Amino acid sequence: MKTELLIGGKWLPASDGARIPVLDPATGQEIASVASGTVEDGLSAVDAAASALPSWAATAPRARADLLMAVFNLMQERADWLARLIVLENGKALPDALGEVKYAAEFFRWYAEEAVRVAGTVQTAPGGQNQIMVLRQPIGVSVLVTPWNFPAAMATRKIGPALAAGCSVILKPASETPLTALAIGALLEEAGAPPGLVNIVPSRRSGPVVSAMLADPRVRKLSFTGSTEVGRRLLAVAAESVLSCSMELGGNAPFLVFDDADLDAAIEGAMIAKMRNGGQACTAANRFYVQEGIAPAFATRLASAMGGLTMGPGASEGVQLGPLVNAEAVDKVDSLVSETVSLGARALVGGSRPDGPGFYYPATVLADVPSSAPVLAEEIFGPVAPIVTFAGEEEAVRLANATEHGLVSYVYTDDLARGLRVSEALESGMVGLNRGLVSEPAAPFGGVKQSGIGREGGHEGLLEYTESKYIAVNW
């Protein structure tokens, strides 16, 4: 298991010797420590990435694709090991971790296929005076900042398209889950990535390290996944250097259930949308809006399904709900639930933190939640489902759109016309129509409003790492 910085093809300690303790969320105990990069280390990584860029940008697309496919194969072979590493530092249940590894690996396969499809265009100018030739070229050295909740998938979703487009990268993973990122760096190295192409710099000093890298004129791209609050600050820093930015920020996903919905399908979809990674996902259903006629039955059945989950250490057999990532996460969730109950909501299941070691919070369903409750305005990032009733379609859309966020929405109805009409009216970058899962490497992932800028995944995700060059030419 690698625990040092990966810079220029070498595994190095931090320049000042500092290290980050990595905790097991199931016990709260330290399981490892990794090097904590300094500003100097971050700039050394920029040096390495800048040196590797020209030759990689000139590398044939097929050769880029071959590297990505080799890493995909290695991830497939080591899936169980990678999943157990994720469980160890992230806490999620092993089935969730195995699902993440499969999803993460698919980004390398998808972008191995897309690497040979960075197509330009040629057309005649409307006035006929010249040809308009447009080339797609690598944008350059890219800084990638990833969160702790999907430590493998958030890294591969950025590294894959960047390498496919011909860019070199510096990855700054979350301090809570650096081991998975370093493991992926080792797999890239094993697959034959040239020194300096992929650099990995964990750091507890994220702000100064990332800011220093963004201020370096050789860096031309920032891709960030994390909270809207941090995203705003990074955008301000990036503006100083006029950097291209892809920002996948916070979510506050509404889950709409109409009276005519298939209740079995809606409960199944709710469990996926709410409980993936224990609710610690930007795509997690955060607010359940259920039409009055079906609300009592939906609430009862959701409470039964969520209450039936086995909670415990993620690696233990049969566990479906692991711990939250740290003590602060438990405090936040517990505070939101307590506040909502004090406003008149009822906890149909769960509702209080357990005793004992580890960072656990039980699956919780809250009924009779006032539409003005703060829990509906804040990203919960935990296994809590607040339910609000609505009378009609217009009210449902109004409630769903009453947020600064707009990442994903979920709609359940057996009326296809209504489903498409509501999907179009919802202010979000993605909609799951009678589906509780929207994430797919071949689809453009991203939000509107303060949930982000740009898209990851799909062909659009590849284009985020390119610049268009227009050549006016006669022949």
MARSE-215467 format. One line per field, with one value per residue (C-alpha): chain; residue number from 1; residue in one letter; x, y, z. Coordinates in nm, 3 decimals. Example, Ala and Ser with C-alpha at 12.3 -4.5 7.8 and 13.67 -1.06 7.14 Angstrom:
<babas>
chain: [A | A] .
n: [1 | 2] .
res: [A | S] .
X: [1.230 | 1.367] .
Y: [-0.450 | -0.106] .
Z: [0.780 | 0.714] .
</babas>
This chain:
<babas>
chain: [A | A | A | A | A | A | A | A | A | A | A | A | A | A | A | A | A | A | A | A | A | A | A | A | A | A | A | A | A | A | A | A | A | A | A | A | A | A | A | A | A | A | A | A | A | A | A | A | A | A | A | A | A | A | A | A | A | A | A | A | A | A | A | A | A | A | A | A | A | A | A | A | A | A | A | A | A | A | A | A | A | A | A | A | A | A | A | A | A | A | A | A | A | A | A | A | A | A | A | A | A | A | A | A | A | A | A | A | A | A | A | A | A | A | A | A | A | A | A | A | A | A | A | A | A | A | A | A | A | A | A | A | A | A | A | A | A | A | A | A | A | A | A | A | A | A | A | A | A | A | A | A | A | A | A | A | A | A | A | A | A | A | A | A | A | A | A | A | A | A | A | A | A | A | A | A | A | A | A | A | A | A | A | A | A | A | A | A | A | A | A | A | A | A | A | A | A | A | A | A | A | A | A | A | A | A | A | A | A | A | A | A | A | A | A | A | A | A | A | A | A | A | A | A | A | A | A | A | A | A | A | A | A | A | A | A | A | A | A | A | A | A | A | A | A | A | A | A | A | A | A | A | A | A | A | A | A | A | A | A | A | A | A | A | A | A | A | A | A | A | A | A | A | A | A | A | A | A | A | A | A | A | A | A | A | A | A | A | A | A | A | A | A | A | A | A | A | A | A | A | A | A | A | A | A | A | A | A | A | A | A | A | A | A | A | A | A | A | A | A | A | A | A | A | A | A | A | A | A | A | A | A | A | A | A | A | A | A | A | A | A | A | A | A | A | A | A | A | A | A | A | A | A | A | A | A | A | A | A | A | A | A | A | A | A | A | A | A | A | A | A | A | A | A | A | A | A | A | A | A | A | A | A | A | A | A | A | A | A | A | A | A | A | A | A | A | A | A | A | A | A | A | A | A | A | A | A | A | A | A | A | A | A | A | A | A | A | A | A | A | A | A | A | A | A | A | A | A | A | A | A | A | A | A | A | A | A | A | A | A | A | A | A | A | A | A | A | A | A | A | A | A | A | A | A | A | A | A | A | A | A | A | A | A | A | A | A | A | A | A | A | A | A | A | A] .
n: [1 | 2 | 3 | 4 | 5 | 6 | 7 | 8 | 9 | 10 | 11 | 12 | 13 | 14 | 15 | 16 | 17 | 18 | 19 | 20 | 21 | 22 | 23 | 24 | 25 | 26 | 27 | 28 | 29 | 30 | 31 | 32 | 33 | 34 | 35 | 36 | 37 | 38 | 39 | 40 | 41 | 42 | 43 | 44 | 45 | 46 | 47 | 48 | 49 | 50 | 51 | 52 | 53 | 54 | 55 | 56 | 57 | 58 | 59 | 60 | 61 | 62 | 63 | 64 | 65 | 66 | 67 | 68 | 69 | 70 | 71 | 72 | 73 | 74 | 75 | 76 | 77 | 78 | 79 | 80 | 81 | 82 | 83 | 84 | 85 | 86 | 87 | 88 | 89 | 90 | 91 | 92 | 93 | 94 | 95 | 96 | 97 | 98 | 99 | 100 | 101 | 102 | 103 | 104 | 105 | 106 | 107 | 108 | 109 | 110 | 111 | 112 | 113 | 114 | 115 | 116 | 117 | 118 | 119 | 120 | 121 | 122 | 123 | 124 | 125 | 126 | 127 | 128 | 129 | 130 | 131 | 132 | 133 | 134 | 135 | 136 | 137 | 138 | 139 | 140 | 141 | 142 | 143 | 144 | 145 | 146 | 147 | 148 | 149 | 150 | 151 | 152 | 153 | 154 | 155 | 156 | 157 | 158 | 159 | 160 | 161 | 162 | 163 | 164 | 165 | 166 | 167 | 168 | 169 | 170 | 171 | 172 | 173 | 174 | 175 | 176 | 177 | 178 | 179 | 180 | 181 | 182 | 183 | 184 | 185 | 186 | 187 | 188 | 189 | 190 | 191 | 192 | 193 | 194 | 195 | 196 | 197 | 198 | 199 | 200 | 201 | 202 | 203 | 204 | 205 | 206 | 207 | 208 | 209 | 210 | 211 | 212 | 213 | 214 | 215 | 216 | 217 | 218 | 219 | 220 | 221 | 222 | 223 | 224 | 225 | 226 | 227 | 228 | 229 | 230 | 231 | 232 | 233 | 234 | 235 | 236 | 237 | 238 | 239 | 240 | 241 | 242 | 243 | 244 | 245 | 246 | 247 | 248 | 249 | 250 | 251 | 252 | 253 | 254 | 255 | 256 | 257 | 258 | 259 | 260 | 261 | 262 | 263 | 264 | 265 | 266 | 267 | 268 | 269 | 270 | 271 | 272 | 273 | 274 | 275 | 276 | 277 | 278 | 279 | 280 | 281 | 282 | 283 | 284 | 285 | 286 | 287 | 288 | 289 | 290 | 291 | 292 | 293 | 294 | 295 | 296 | 297 | 298 | 299 | 300 | 301 | 302 | 303 | 304 | 305 | 306 | 307 | 308 | 309 | 310 | 311 | 312 | 313 | 314 | 315 | 316 | 317 | 318 | 319 | 320 | 321 | 322 | 323 | 324 | 325 | 326 | 327 | 328 | 329 | 330 | 331 | 332 | 333 | 334 | 335 | 336 | 337 | 338 | 339 | 340 | 341 | 342 | 343 | 344 | 345 | 346 | 347 | 348 | 349 | 350 | 351 | 352 | 353 | 354 | 355 | 356 | 357 | 358 | 359 | 360 | 361 | 362 | 363 | 364 | 365 | 366 | 367 | 368 | 369 | 370 | 371 | 372 | 373 | 374 | 375 | 376 | 377 | 378 | 379 | 380 | 381 | 382 | 383 | 384 | 385 | 386 | 387 | 388 | 389 | 390 | 391 | 392 | 393 | 394 | 395 | 396 | 397 | 398 | 399 | 400 | 401 | 402 | 403 | 404 | 405 | 406 | 407 | 408 | 409 | 410 | 411 | 412 | 413 | 414 | 415 | 416 | 417 | 418 | 419 | 420 | 421 | 422 | 423 | 424 | 425 | 426 | 427 | 428 | 429 | 430 | 431 | 432 | 433 | 434 | 435 | 436 | 437 | 438 | 439 | 440 | 441 | 442 | 443 | 444 | 445 | 446 | 447 | 448 | 449 | 450 | 451 | 452 | 453 | 454 | 455 | 456 | 457 | 458 | 459 | 460 | 461 | 462 | 463 | 464 | 465 | 466 | 467 | 468 | 469 | 470 | 471 | 472 | 473 | 474 | 475] .
res: [M | K | T | E | L | L | I | G | G | K | W | L | P | A | S | D | G | A | R | I | P | V | L | D | P | A | T | G | Q | E | I | A | S | V | A | S | G | T | V | E | D | G | L | S | A | V | D | A | A | A | S | A | L | P | S | W | A | A | T | A | P | R | A | R | A | D | L | L | M | A | V | F | N | L | M | Q | E | R | A | D | W | L | A | R | L | I | V | L | E | N | G | K | A | L | P | D | A | L | G | E | V | K | Y | A | A | E | F | F | R | W | Y | A | E | E | A | V | R | V | A | G | T | V | Q | T | A | P | G | G | Q | N | Q | I | M | V | L | R | Q | P | I | G | V | S | V | L | V | T | P | W | N | F | P | A | A | M | A | T | R | K | I | G | P | A | L | A | A | G | C | S | V | I | L | K | P | A | S | E | T | P | L | T | A | L | A | I | G | A | L | L | E | E | A | G | A | P | P | G | L | V | N | I | V | P | S | R | R | S | G | P | V | V | S | A | M | L | A | D | P | R | V | R | K | L | S | F | T | G | S | T | E | V | G | R | R | L | L | A | V | A | A | E | S | V | L | S | C | S | M | E | L | G | G | N | A | P | F | L | V | F | D | D | A | D | L | D | A | A | I | E | G | A | M | I | A | K | M | R | N | G | G | Q | A | C | T | A | A | N | R | F | Y | V | Q | E | G | I | A | P | A | F | A | T | R | L | A | S | A | M | G | G | L | T | M | G | P | G | A | S | E | G | V | Q | L | G | P | L | V | N | A | E | A | V | D | K | V | D | S | L | V | S | E | T | V | S | L | G | A | R | A | L | V | G | G | S | R | P | D | G | P | G | F | Y | Y | P | A | T | V | L | A | D | V | P | S | S | A | P | V | L | A | E | E | I | F | G | P | V | A | P | I | V | T | F | A | G | E | E | E | A | V | R | L | A | N | A | T | E | H | G | L | V | S | Y | V | Y | T | D | D | L | A | R | G | L | R | V | S | E | A | L | E | S | G | M | V | G | L | N | R | G | L | V | S | E | P | A | A | P | F | G | G | V | K | Q | S | G | I | G | R | E | G | G | H | E | G | L | L | E | Y | T | E | S | K | Y | I | A | V | N | W] .
X: [0.000 | 0.151 | 0.154 | 0.391 | 0.338 | 0.357 | 0.550 | 0.735 | 0.716 | 0.872 | 0.714 | 0.835 | 0.776 | 0.639 | 0.918 | 0.868 | 0.798 | 0.435 | 0.181 | -0.198 | -0.355 | -0.614 | -0.897 | -1.126 | -1.477 | -1.602 | -1.381 | -1.242 | -0.894 | -0.593 | -0.513 | -0.236 | -0.077 | 0.016 | 0.246 | 0.086 | 0.210 | 0.338 | 0.310 | 0.659 | 0.543 | 0.243 | 0.465 | 0.704 | 0.406 | 0.327 | 0.690 | 0.655 | 0.319 | 0.445 | 0.748 | 0.533 | 0.273 | 0.437 | 0.519 | 0.181 | -0.008 | 0.181 | 0.111 | -0.117 | -0.477 | -0.462 | -0.161 | -0.346 | -0.640 | -0.417 | -0.291 | -0.643 | -0.758 | -0.464 | -0.562 | -0.924 | -0.807 | -0.591 | -0.883 | -1.101 | -0.837 | -0.788 | -1.151 | -1.191 | -0.868 | -0.959 | -1.310 | -1.175 | -0.934 | -1.230 | -1.421 | -1.120 | -1.081 | -1.430 | -1.651 | -1.909 | -2.054 | -1.858 | -2.133 | -2.134 | -1.755 | -1.752 | -2.010 | -1.794 | -1.485 | -1.678 | -1.819 | -1.476 | -1.307 | -1.569 | -1.445 | -1.109 | -1.279 | -1.518 | -1.242 | -1.016 | -1.291 | -1.340 | -0.967 | -0.974 | -1.282 | -1.154 | -1.288 | -1.250 | -1.456 | -1.407 | -1.666 | -1.683 | -1.735 | -2.083 | -1.934 | -1.717 | -1.394 | -1.215 | -1.243 | -1.316 | -1.101 | -1.151 | -0.906 | -0.950 | -0.624 | -0.536 | -0.605 | -0.284 | -0.177 | -0.490 | -0.540 | -0.801 | -0.952 | -1.169 | -1.391 | -1.393 | -1.733 | -1.635 | -1.255 | -1.207 | -1.483 | -1.428 | -1.059 | -1.113 | -1.396 | -1.140 | -0.817 | -0.976 | -1.093 | -0.787 | -0.547 | -0.767 | -0.756 | -0.376 | -0.342 | -0.117 | -0.266 | -0.208 | -0.466 | -0.530 | -0.752 | -0.951 | -0.754 | -1.003 | -0.953 | -0.607 | -0.519 | -0.754 | -0.620 | -0.262 | -0.356 | -0.499 | -0.178 | 0.019 | -0.202 | -0.146 | 0.226 | 0.206 | 0.009 | 0.293 | 0.197 | 0.502 | 0.666 | 0.494 | 0.179 | -0.023 | 0.092 | -0.089 | -0.047 | -0.258 | -0.243 | -0.402 | -0.305 | -0.548 | -0.618 | -0.259 | -0.140 | -0.422 | -0.409 | -0.035 | -0.084 | -0.368 | -0.151 | 0.120 | 0.079 | 0.148 | -0.176 | -0.471 | -0.752 | -0.923 | -1.171 | -1.328 | -1.588 | -1.706 | -1.925 | -2.068 | -1.905 | -1.553 | -1.631 | -1.709 | -1.371 | -1.183 | -1.362 | -1.245 | -0.885 | -0.908 | -1.044 | -0.711 | -0.547 | -0.857 | -0.854 | -1.102 | -1.309 | -1.528 | -1.717 | -1.937 | -2.079 | -2.344 | -2.686 | -3.028 | -3.209 | -3.590 | -3.760 | -4.114 | -4.373 | -4.713 | -5.030 | -5.022 | -4.668 | -4.589 | -4.532 | -4.303 | -4.083 | -4.087 | -3.969 | -3.699 | -3.584 | -3.594 | -3.368 | -3.114 | -3.135 | -3.124 | -2.908 | -2.625 | -2.314 | -2.539 | -2.675 | -2.326 | -2.355 | -2.421 | -2.686 | -2.860 | -3.233 | -3.245 | -3.611 | -3.906 | -4.216 | -4.503 | -4.856 | -5.115 | -5.303 | -4.999 | -4.797 | -4.901 | -4.834 | -4.505 | -4.382 | -4.471 | -4.304 | -3.994 | -3.955 | -3.983 | -3.724 | -3.475 | -3.527 | -3.454 | -3.099 | -2.819 | -2.583 | -2.224 | -1.863 | -1.861 | -1.645 | -1.868 | -2.085 | -2.445 | -2.386 | -2.581 | -2.522 | -2.173 | -2.062 | -2.050 | -1.708 | -1.621 | -1.754 | -1.838 | -2.068 | -2.256 | -2.291 | -2.435 | -2.689 | -2.797 | -2.842 | -3.057 | -3.280 | -3.323 | -3.411 | -3.665 | -3.835 | -3.853 | -4.049 | -4.317 | -4.183 | -4.211 | -3.929 | -4.092 | -3.765 | -3.422 | -3.380 | -3.105 | -2.734 | -2.624 | -2.376 | -2.039 | -1.730 | -1.736 | -1.919 | -2.264 | -2.609 | -2.915 | -3.140 | -3.406 | -3.741 | -3.908 | -4.280 | -4.491 | -4.191 | -4.285 | -4.202 | -3.997 | -3.778 | -3.402 | -3.336 | -3.493 | -3.254 | -2.929 | -2.751 | -2.795 | -2.517 | -2.650 | -2.918 | -3.212 | -3.528 | -3.757 | -4.105 | -4.328 | -4.668 | -4.801 | -5.143 | -5.074 | -4.815 | -4.762 | -4.692 | -4.453 | -4.245 | -4.245 | -4.123 | -3.861 | -3.717 | -3.709 | -3.333 | -3.008 | -2.894 | -2.983 | -2.782 | -3.033 | -3.404 | -3.608 | -3.965 | -4.196 | -4.521 | -4.690 | -4.806 | -4.527 | -4.656 | -4.655 | -4.313 | -4.158 | -4.343 | -4.223 | -3.870 | -3.852 | -3.980 | -3.737 | -3.431 | -3.162 | -2.890 | -3.008 | -3.341 | -3.406 | -3.751 | -3.876 | -3.511 | -3.321 | -2.977 | -2.855 | -2.476 | -2.336 | -1.987 | -2.135 | -2.376 | -2.300 | -2.302 | -2.345 | -2.580 | -2.727 | -2.757 | -2.509 | -2.460 | -2.185 | -2.030 | -1.954 | -2.007 | -1.820 | -1.875 | -1.994 | -1.824 | -1.885 | -1.652 | -1.370 | -1.426 | -1.386 | -1.012 | -0.972 | -0.949 | -1.094 | -0.845 | -0.988 | -0.766 | -0.884 | -0.744 | -0.786 | -0.711] .
Y: [0.000 | 0.331 | 0.612 | 0.870 | 1.145 | 1.042 | 1.316 | 1.274 | 0.896 | 0.879 | 0.802 | 1.078 | 1.196 | 1.546 | 1.803 | 1.883 | 1.523 | 1.593 | 1.311 | 1.270 | 1.009 | 0.794 | 0.669 | 0.368 | 0.518 | 0.188 | 0.224 | 0.579 | 0.429 | 0.524 | 0.259 | 0.433 | 0.767 | 0.927 | 1.209 | 1.554 | 1.763 | 2.118 | 2.412 | 2.320 | 1.963 | 2.090 | 2.308 | 2.016 | 1.819 | 2.102 | 2.087 | 1.714 | 1.746 | 2.031 | 1.823 | 1.522 | 1.722 | 1.779 | 1.414 | 1.290 | 1.552 | 1.429 | 1.062 | 0.887 | 0.859 | 0.480 | 0.468 | 0.684 | 0.446 | 0.145 | 0.289 | 0.358 | 0.010 | -0.144 | 0.037 | -0.075 | -0.435 | -0.396 | -0.247 | -0.540 | -0.787 | -0.609 | -0.515 | -0.696 | -0.551 | -0.198 | -0.233 | -0.346 | -0.051 | 0.183 | 0.020 | 0.058 | 0.434 | 0.540 | 0.306 | 0.221 | -0.130 | -0.377 | -0.420 | -0.041 | -0.037 | -0.317 | -0.124 | 0.186 | 0.003 | -0.134 | 0.212 | 0.375 | 0.128 | 0.193 | 0.552 | 0.418 | 0.185 | 0.453 | 0.709 | 0.446 | 0.423 | 0.801 | 0.884 | 0.809 | 1.030 | 1.380 | 1.505 | 1.851 | 2.004 | 2.164 | 2.381 | 2.656 | 3.007 | 3.138 | 3.404 | 3.146 | 3.340 | 3.060 | 2.725 | 2.712 | 2.441 | 2.366 | 2.146 | 2.006 | 2.028 | 1.926 | 2.209 | 2.139 | 2.070 | 1.995 | 2.010 | 1.760 | 1.794 | 1.505 | 1.433 | 1.144 | 0.991 | 0.810 | 0.803 | 0.578 | 0.695 | 1.067 | 1.019 | 0.807 | 1.029 | 1.310 | 1.123 | 0.920 | 1.207 | 1.420 | 1.149 | 1.063 | 1.427 | 1.442 | 1.630 | 1.564 | 1.587 | 1.653 | 1.484 | 1.627 | 1.367 | 1.424 | 1.393 | 1.139 | 0.890 | 0.927 | 0.556 | 0.473 | 0.759 | 0.649 | 0.291 | 0.409 | 0.604 | 0.282 | 0.099 | 0.372 | 0.341 | -0.038 | 0.003 | 0.210 | 0.574 | 0.790 | 0.963 | 1.291 | 1.218 | 1.147 | 1.306 | 1.255 | 1.499 | 1.435 | 1.729 | 1.856 | 2.206 | 2.192 | 2.564 | 2.690 | 2.391 | 2.408 | 2.789 | 2.779 | 2.529 | 2.731 | 3.043 | 2.870 | 2.986 | 2.635 | 2.508 | 2.564 | 2.352 | 2.297 | 2.015 | 2.010 | 1.789 | 1.897 | 2.141 | 2.456 | 2.661 | 2.539 | 2.556 | 2.927 | 2.991 | 2.791 | 2.972 | 3.301 | 3.175 | 3.033 | 3.364 | 3.529 | 3.313 | 3.286 | 2.908 | 2.675 | 2.524 | 2.217 | 2.224 | 1.942 | 2.095 | 2.026 | 1.881 | 1.894 | 1.633 | 1.621 | 1.281 | 1.329 | 1.051 | 1.102 | 0.917 | 0.712 | 0.583 | 0.214 | 0.205 | -0.099 | 0.072 | 0.400 | 0.233 | 0.042 | 0.362 | 0.556 | 0.302 | 0.336 | 0.715 | 0.768 | 0.487 | 0.456 | 0.507 | 0.561 | 0.884 | 1.033 | 1.125 | 1.450 | 1.261 | 1.132 | 1.200 | 1.477 | 1.581 | 1.342 | 1.511 | 1.262 | 1.327 | 1.319 | 1.010 | 0.782 | 0.952 | 0.736 | 0.409 | 0.538 | 0.659 | 0.332 | 0.117 | 0.335 | 0.321 | -0.058 | -0.086 | 0.154 | 0.016 | -0.333 | -0.248 | -0.409 | -0.145 | -0.223 | -0.227 | -0.213 | -0.522 | -0.746 | -0.999 | -0.890 | -0.524 | -0.285 | 0.043 | 0.135 | 0.427 | 0.790 | 0.923 | 1.101 | 1.234 | 1.574 | 1.407 | 1.229 | 1.553 | 1.732 | 1.461 | 1.424 | 1.800 | 1.818 | 1.532 | 1.676 | 2.018 | 1.871 | 1.666 | 1.977 | 2.144 | 1.873 | 1.594 | 1.230 | 0.978 | 0.663 | 0.476 | 0.573 | 0.929 | 0.903 | 0.826 | 0.495 | 0.445 | 0.282 | 0.333 | 0.433 | 0.704 | 0.549 | 0.694 | 0.473 | 0.489 | 0.748 | 0.839 | 1.164 | 1.216 | 1.533 | 1.750 | 2.120 | 2.252 | 2.530 | 2.295 | 2.365 | 1.995 | 2.056 | 2.341 | 2.171 | 1.875 | 1.604 | 1.367 | 1.088 | 0.815 | 1.047 | 1.076 | 1.373 | 1.342 | 1.635 | 1.598 | 1.792 | 1.828 | 1.869 | 1.881 | 2.256 | 2.253 | 1.958 | 2.137 | 2.460 | 2.283 | 2.085 | 2.399 | 2.604 | 2.561 | 2.718 | 2.372 | 2.183 | 1.865 | 1.581 | 1.516 | 1.197 | 1.155 | 0.855 | 0.840 | 0.591 | 0.879 | 0.920 | 1.257 | 1.387 | 1.239 | 1.410 | 1.737 | 1.747 | 1.641 | 1.934 | 2.176 | 2.067 | 2.290 | 2.024 | 1.899 | 1.538 | 1.363 | 1.003 | 0.928 | 0.613 | 0.539 | 0.582 | 0.583 | 0.824 | 0.783 | 0.635 | 0.688 | 0.735 | 1.010 | 1.378 | 1.425 | 1.773 | 2.034 | 2.377 | 2.680 | 2.648 | 2.275 | 2.323 | 2.422 | 2.184 | 1.810 | 1.491 | 1.161 | 1.110 | 1.275 | 1.610 | 1.508 | 1.458 | 1.797 | 1.967 | 1.889 | 2.034 | 2.378 | 2.461 | 2.612 | 2.780 | 2.796 | 3.014 | 2.865 | 2.877 | 2.591] .
Z: [0.000 | -0.114 | 0.142 | -0.011 | -0.270 | -0.637 | -0.818 | -1.146 | -1.130 | -0.781 | -0.443 | -0.211 | 0.146 | 0.201 | 0.182 | 0.552 | 0.659 | 0.757 | 0.745 | 0.753 | 0.984 | 0.807 | 1.030 | 1.002 | 1.035 | 1.181 | 1.487 | 1.480 | 1.505 | 1.292 | 1.029 | 0.833 | 0.761 | 0.431 | 0.331 | 0.357 | 0.065 | 0.103 | -0.136 | -0.259 | -0.325 | -0.520 | -0.738 | -0.790 | -0.917 | -1.158 | -1.279 | -1.340 | -1.515 | -1.736 | -1.835 | -1.923 | -2.116 | -2.459 | -2.528 | -2.402 | -2.603 | -2.910 | -2.830 | -3.077 | -2.956 | -2.985 | -2.753 | -2.499 | -2.529 | -2.472 | -2.142 | -2.019 | -2.118 | -1.935 | -1.616 | -1.662 | -1.678 | -1.367 | -1.175 | -1.280 | -1.160 | -0.825 | -0.767 | -0.436 | -0.297 | -0.404 | -0.259 | 0.077 | 0.076 | 0.018 | 0.304 | 0.531 | 0.488 | 0.378 | 0.581 | 0.316 | 0.306 | 0.094 | -0.173 | -0.218 | -0.243 | -0.503 | -0.701 | -0.685 | -0.811 | -1.109 | -1.183 | -1.141 | -1.375 | -1.642 | -1.679 | -1.795 | -2.044 | -2.170 | -2.221 | -2.379 | -2.640 | -2.661 | -2.687 | -3.061 | -3.117 | -3.042 | -3.372 | -3.527 | -3.807 | -4.148 | -4.322 | -4.581 | -4.442 | -4.528 | -4.754 | -4.931 | -4.865 | -4.672 | -4.501 | -4.127 | -3.974 | -3.603 | -3.412 | -3.062 | -2.868 | -2.508 | -2.267 | -2.073 | -1.716 | -1.510 | -1.133 | -1.011 | -0.662 | -0.542 | -0.238 | 0.010 | -0.062 | -0.385 | -0.364 | -0.667 | -0.899 | -0.852 | -0.936 | -1.248 | -1.373 | -1.399 | -1.482 | -1.762 | -1.985 | -1.907 | -2.024 | -2.323 | -2.434 | -2.403 | -2.072 | -1.774 | -1.424 | -1.055 | -0.831 | -0.483 | -0.308 | 0.010 | 0.332 | 0.470 | 0.184 | 0.025 | 0.017 | -0.272 | -0.484 | -0.423 | -0.511 | -0.844 | -0.904 | -0.849 | -1.100 | -1.359 | -1.299 | -1.338 | -1.660 | -1.808 | -1.748 | -1.824 | -1.523 | -1.442 | -1.641 | -1.325 | -0.998 | -0.667 | -0.379 | -0.067 | 0.171 | 0.488 | 0.366 | 0.074 | 0.040 | 0.014 | -0.194 | -0.449 | -0.467 | -0.537 | -0.818 | -0.971 | -0.967 | -1.173 | -1.536 | -1.664 | -1.507 | -1.741 | -1.596 | -1.260 | -1.208 | -0.863 | -0.697 | -0.354 | -0.168 | -0.324 | -0.046 | -0.131 | -0.502 | -0.476 | -0.312 | -0.574 | -0.856 | -0.708 | -0.697 | -1.051 | -1.181 | -1.103 | -1.371 | -1.597 | -1.570 | -1.734 | -1.452 | -1.424 | -1.095 | -0.966 | -0.650 | -0.387 | -0.445 | -0.280 | -0.485 | -0.474 | -0.506 | -0.640 | -0.608 | -0.771 | -0.675 | -0.994 | -0.935 | -0.902 | -0.524 | -0.540 | -0.800 | -0.608 | -0.285 | -0.472 | -0.642 | -0.314 | -0.147 | -0.428 | -0.452 | -0.074 | 0.063 | -0.187 | 0.025 | 0.326 | 0.179 | 0.148 | -0.219 | -0.402 | -0.600 | -0.286 | -0.262 | -0.002 | -0.003 | -0.056 | -0.197 | -0.205 | -0.332 | -0.056 | -0.172 | -0.159 | 0.117 | 0.419 | 0.236 | 0.093 | 0.432 | 0.606 | 0.342 | 0.318 | 0.697 | 0.685 | 0.407 | 0.562 | 0.912 | 0.782 | 0.678 | 0.877 | 1.016 | 1.111 | 0.992 | 0.613 | 0.568 | 0.783 | 0.602 | 0.549 | 0.640 | 0.418 | 0.604 | 0.718 | 0.934 | 0.823 | 0.733 | 1.059 | 1.389 | 1.241 | 0.988 | 1.267 | 1.462 | 1.159 | 1.077 | 1.440 | 1.471 | 1.157 | 1.274 | 1.623 | 1.483 | 1.241 | 1.515 | 1.734 | 1.452 | 1.463 | 1.242 | 1.349 | 1.324 | 1.185 | 1.223 | 1.357 | 1.474 | 1.735 | 1.731 | 1.882 | 2.162 | 2.111 | 1.894 | 1.529 | 1.337 | 1.299 | 1.241 | 1.177 | 0.873 | 0.958 | 0.802 | 0.908 | 0.837 | 0.872 | 0.792 | 0.756 | 0.408 | 0.570 | 0.779 | 0.747 | 0.673 | 0.331 | 0.253 | 0.351 | 0.195 | 0.460 | 0.350 | 0.569 | 0.584 | 0.656 | 0.444 | 0.524 | 0.370 | 0.268 | 0.103 | -0.194 | -0.355 | -0.726 | -1.002 | -0.997 | -0.622 | -0.657 | -0.919 | -0.718 | -0.403 | -0.594 | -0.757 | -0.436 | -0.383 | -0.502 | -0.609 | -0.925 | -0.965 | -0.998 | -0.946 | -0.930 | -1.057 | -1.015 | -1.212 | -1.445 | -1.668 | -1.926 | -2.045 | -1.688 | -1.626 | -1.926 | -1.858 | -1.497 | -1.595 | -1.835 | -1.571 | -1.299 | -1.260 | -1.249 | -1.480 | -1.454 | -1.393 | -1.297 | -1.444 | -1.270 | -1.190 | -0.864 | -1.028 | -1.297 | -1.278 | -1.600 | -1.753 | -2.101 | -1.988 | -1.912 | -1.535 | -1.389 | -1.252 | -1.301 | -1.073 | -0.784 | -0.836 | -1.089 | -1.418 | -1.702 | -1.734 | -1.646 | -1.824 | -2.180 | -2.476 | -2.308 | -2.026 | -2.276 | -2.439 | -2.098 | -2.130 | -2.479 | -2.639 | -2.980 | -3.224 | -3.535 | -3.847 | -4.135 | -4.454 | -4.830 | -5.065] .
</babas>
